[in-house]
Amino acid sequence: MNDSIESQVAGLVDAYLTLTTARDDRPALTSDEALWAIWRAAGERYKAEVVDALIEVIGGRRAQSAEGLPS
């Protein structure tokens, strides 16, 4: 977990996209399911502050969409 912040962000984005994309061997997870899976790995696989930032950004974008604001 000594990766650079850029590497951590790229890894989290890749994990999120992988989890929310259906594969031949499994269905796609919902956004919430994917975020829970990533959150559970915080501190072990990913820096907790980077995970928190991802959750805040994705959660904020969903809240904007729900309010009819541009995302």
Contacts in CASP RR format, 6 or more apart in sequence:
PFRMAT RR
TARGET T0000
AUTHOR 0000-0000-0000
METHOD contacts of the structure
MODEL  1
MNDSIESQVAGLVDAYLTLTTARDDRPALTSDEALWAIWRAAGERYKAEV
VDALIEVIGGRRAQSAEGLPS
1 43 0 8 1.000
1 44 0 8 1.000
1 45 0 8 1.000
1 46 0 8 1.000
1 47 0 8 1.000
5 47 0 8 1.000
5 50 0 8 1.000
8 46 0 8 1.000
8 47 0 8 1.000
8 50 0 8 1.000
9 50 0 8 1.000
9 54 0 8 1.000
11 46 0 8 1.000
12 38 0 8 1.000
12 46 0 8 1.000
12 50 0 8 1.000
12 51 0 8 1.000
12 54 0 8 1.000
13 54 0 8 1.000
15 34 0 8 1.000
15 38 0 8 1.000
16 34 0 8 1.000
16 35 0 8 1.000
16 38 0 8 1.000
16 54 0 8 1.000
16 58 0 8 1.000
19 28 0 8 1.000
19 29 0 8 1.000
19 33 0 8 1.000
19 34 0 8 1.000
19 37 0 8 1.000
19 38 0 8 1.000
20 28 0 8 1.000
20 29 0 8 1.000
20 30 0 8 1.000
20 31 0 8 1.000
20 34 0 8 1.000
21 28 0 8 1.000
22 28 0 8 1.000
29 37 0 8 1.000
31 58 0 8 1.000
31 62 0 8 1.000
35 54 0 8 1.000
35 55 0 8 1.000
35 58 0 8 1.000
38 46 0 8 1.000
38 51 0 8 1.000
38 54 0 8 1.000
38 55 0 8 1.000
39 51 0 8 1.000
39 55 0 8 1.000
41 51 0 8 1.000
42 48 0 8 1.000
42 51 0 8 1.000
42 52 0 8 1.000
43 51 0 8 1.000
61 71 0 8 1.000
64 70 0 8 1.000
64 71 0 8 1.000
65 71 0 8 1.000
END
